[in-house]
Amino acid sequence: MSGDFNSQTRIWHLKCVNSKKQTIYTFQGRENYEGTIEGSFKAKGGSLAFYLFKKDDYNSL
């Protein structure tokens, strides 16, 4: 898995690859000021929405 974060736009790009370095799926999401990342998960089969929470926030749910 590799990724980057643009601090100006607060957008995360994450890419998962297999052993042949072929992209299996990608995540792209924007982090809000509470730390939640909301975006889309894309694979050959389609696209789904996702939400990621920082560990500290998740433990308080």
C-alpha positions as CSV (number, residue, x, y, z in Angstrom):
1,M,0.0,0.0,0.0
2,S,1.3,3.5,-0.8
3,G,-0.3,6.8,-0.3
4,D,0.0,10.6,0.0
5,F,-1.8,13.4,1.8
6,N,-2.2,17.0,0.5
7,S,-2.3,19.2,3.5
8,Q,-3.7,22.2,1.5
9,T,-6.7,20.3,0.1
10,R,-6.8,17.7,3.0
11,I,-7.2,14.9,0.4
12,W,-5.8,11.4,0.9
13,H,-4.9,9.1,-2.0
14,L,-4.1,5.5,-1.1
15,K,-3.3,2.7,-3.6
16,C,-3.1,-1.0,-2.9
17,V,-1.1,-3.2,-5.3
18,N,-0.4,-6.9,-5.6
19,S,2.9,-8.7,-5.9
20,K,3.1,-7.8,-9.6
21,K,2.7,-4.1,-8.8
22,Q,-0.7,-4.0,-10.4
23,T,-3.2,-1.7,-8.7
24,I,-5.9,-3.8,-7.0
25,Y,-7.9,-0.9,-5.5
26,T,-7.7,2.8,-4.7
27,F,-9.1,5.0,-1.9
28,Q,-9.5,8.7,-2.3
29,G,-11.0,10.8,0.5
30,R,-11.1,14.2,2.1
31,E,-10.3,14.6,5.8
32,N,-12.6,17.0,7.7
33,Y,-11.6,19.1,10.7
34,E,-12.8,16.4,13.1
35,G,-10.3,13.9,11.5
36,T,-12.9,11.7,9.7
37,I,-11.9,10.8,6.2
38,E,-14.9,10.4,3.8
39,G,-14.4,9.2,0.2
40,S,-14.6,6.4,-2.3
41,F,-13.1,2.9,-2.6
42,K,-12.6,1.8,-6.2
43,A,-11.9,-1.7,-7.6
44,K,-12.6,-3.6,-10.8
45,G,-16.1,-4.5,-9.5
46,G,-17.2,-1.0,-8.8
47,S,-17.0,1.9,-6.3
48,L,-18.2,2.2,-2.7
49,A,-18.3,5.0,-0.2
50,F,-16.2,4.7,2.9
51,Y,-15.5,6.5,6.2
52,L,-12.3,6.3,8.2
53,F,-11.9,7.5,11.8
54,K,-8.8,8.3,13.7
55,K,-8.1,5.6,16.4
56,D,-8.8,8.0,19.3
57,D,-12.2,9.0,17.9
58,Y,-13.1,5.3,17.2
59,N,-12.4,4.3,20.8
60,S,-14.8,7.0,22.0
61,L,-17.8,5.7,20.0
